[in-house]
Amino acid sequence: PLAGSPVVDKVAVISGVVTDFVMAPRPSGAKADIGAYEVQAGGTTPPTTPPTDPSPTCTRAAPTLSLSGSTAAVAAGSAVNYTVNVRNNDSTACANTSFNVASSVPTGWTGTLSAASVTLAPGASGTASLQVNSPTTATQGSYGIGTGISSNVGGTHTANASSTYSVGAAASALTETVTTSQSSYSIGSTVYMTAKVLNKGVPVQGASVRFNSIKPNGIDTNAKTVTTDANGVATWSFVSGTGASSIGTYNLTADATYGTLTARSTTTFTVGAAAAPALTETVTTSKATYYRGSTVYMTAKVLNKGVPVQGASVRFNSIKPNGIDTNTKTVTTDANGVATWSFVSGTGASSIGKYNLTADATYGTLTARSTTTFTVN
């Protein structure tokens, strides 16, 4: 109000109210003025607008930085992901800051950041990812991984953090399996071979596989080197011969090489119809395990081209666990081609353990043998 205004000195003084809207003393006369402003002694008119606060000040502060990720041991050559966490601790009066992000890994390793910088407002947080790959030749142990940040503000905006990358004990690196499409082929037919190569369980592309098939005569070979595909698979085939040297059982070897790693796998297959043995025999016991002093029952069955043989001679020979003492008996097969025998096991130390049982069958000029084992406790 202006000096002389009817609102001047009209309100009783209120305890605790000592300033007006613009922080001028109230009251300045006998009583307080009506309204937000108090006319000061001498008729001074208060300003029409309040004074403004001073501009806020930007205070820079060191950022908070951390590096988190799994510290569990992994195989050499594995990728491990870490998270870089950054917080801008500047006061609210400061402008947004772009923090540069860097990484540190052992020599010969690779560290890949998802972003080269993180821009943050004061009080805000952000992240970047760091993927670390060790070489396949890395030895077992714990290795330091680091990250750091900086900005154009200078030293106040620098920080560092670290974590650990652990390499576990080396596993058997290269493994291989080789198979053929059939176990037996007719003479002159195509034999198909497949090898699969894995490195720590993962298919290996680009491994060299040398197939080597040795003929039944043990001298002549069929060989070929093939490279594995994206599935770790190498295939090869050849046409078998029809001559005598091509008939019988082949030994197939597949040697895989991948860098300094090697692996080998073997299998067999046959070419030609092998003559089936005329006399066949199986021998069994009534149990796999017997108590000392109990009766062991044995049965042998003899067939001639699949037909039970009556009158074949079967010699049972049971060798005690000491490898020296034996129980033997010769028995003739019945109309069902079956021969049986039994004996009571001993109770002494030489009778306790695993027995090797052989049954040798003879029928005219034909012979056959079958074996099994049993245990006496």
C-alpha positions, 0 to 999 in steps of 0.5 A, a space after each residue: 500500500 501507499 503511505 496514507 492508505 487506509 490499510 496501514 496500521 490496521 491489524 493487531 500485532 500477531 506474535 511470531 509474524 515478524 516479516 511481510 511477503 518480501 521479508 521486510 519487518 512487520 510491523 513497522 508502525 504501531 500495528 501491522 498493515 492489512 495485506 502481504 506488504 508492510 509500509 516501512 517507516 518513512 512511507 517506503 513503498 515495498 517492491 512490487 516483486 519478491 527478490 529472486 533466489 541466487 542461481 543453484 550451483 553445480 557440484 561435481 562428484 565422483 561417480 559410482 562404478 561396479 562390475 558384476 558377473 558370474 565367477 563360476 569356473 568355465 572352460 577355456 575359450 568360453 564367453 562370460 558376460 559382465 554388467 558395468 553399472 554407472 551412477 552419476 553423483 553430480 548435484 541436480 544443478 549440473 548438466 547431463 554427463 557422457 561417461 566414457 567406458 573402457 575395459 581391461 582383460 588379460 593379454 591375448 583375450 578379447 573384451 567387447 563392450 556393448 557401448 563406448 559411453 553412457 550418458 546420465 543425468 545427475 542422480 541417474 544410473 545406467 549400464 553397459 555389458 562387457 563380454 569377455 572371451 578367453 583363448 582356448 589355450 588359457 590354463 586353469 586359474 582366476 584372471 582379473 577383469 577390469 572396467 573404468 569410466 571418465 568424462 570431459 569433467 576431468 579427474 573427479 569423473 574417473 572410477 574403476 571396478 574389477 571382477 574375476 574370470 575363472 578358467 576350469 580344469 581342461 576337459 578332454 577336448 576332442 572326441 569322435 565317433 565313427 559308424 557305418 550305415 550297415 554292419 554287413 554288406 553284400 560283395 560289390 555294394 557301397 559302404 557308407 561311413 560317417 564320423 562326428 567330431 566334437 570339441 568339449 561337446 560342441 560340433 567342430 567344423 573344419 576338422 580333418 578326418 582320415 578314414 582308413 578301411 583295412 581289408 580282411 586280408 590285413 594288407 590292402 586299404 581304402 583311405 580318404 581324408 574328408 573335412 567336417 561340416 557345420 555339424 561336425 560330420 564327415 562322410 565317405 563311401 566306397 564300393 567293396 570288391 568282389 574278389 577273395 581279398 574283399 570278403 570278410 571283416 574290415 577294420 575301419 579307423 577314423 583319425 580326426 585332427 583339429 589344430 593341435 587336437 586329435 581323436 580316433 574312433 574305430 569300428 568293423 563291418 563285413 562284406 559278403 555272406 560269412 558262413 554261419 558256424 554249424 555248431 553253436 552253444 550257450 551256457 548259463 547258470 541258474 543264478 549269478 551269485 551263490 552262497 558258499 556251500 550251495 549247489 551251482 546248477 549249469 545248463 548248456 544248449 547245443 544247436 546245429 544250424 539252429 536245430 537242437 543236437 541230441 548226443 553231443 558231448 559237452 565238457 563243463 569246466 569250472 575254474 575256481 577263483 584262485 585260477 588253479 582248482 577246477 570242477 569238471 564233468 562231461 555230459 551228453 545232450 538230450 533230445 532238446 540239445 540240453 546238457 546239465 550238471 551241478 556241483 556243491 561249492 566249497 566253503 574255504 577261502 579258495 572257493 570264495 569269489 568269481 568262477 569262470 565256466 567253460 562248456 566245450 561241445 563236440 558233435 562228430 567233427 564239429 565243435 563249439 565253445 561258450 563261457 560265462 561267470 558266476 560268483 560264490 560269496 
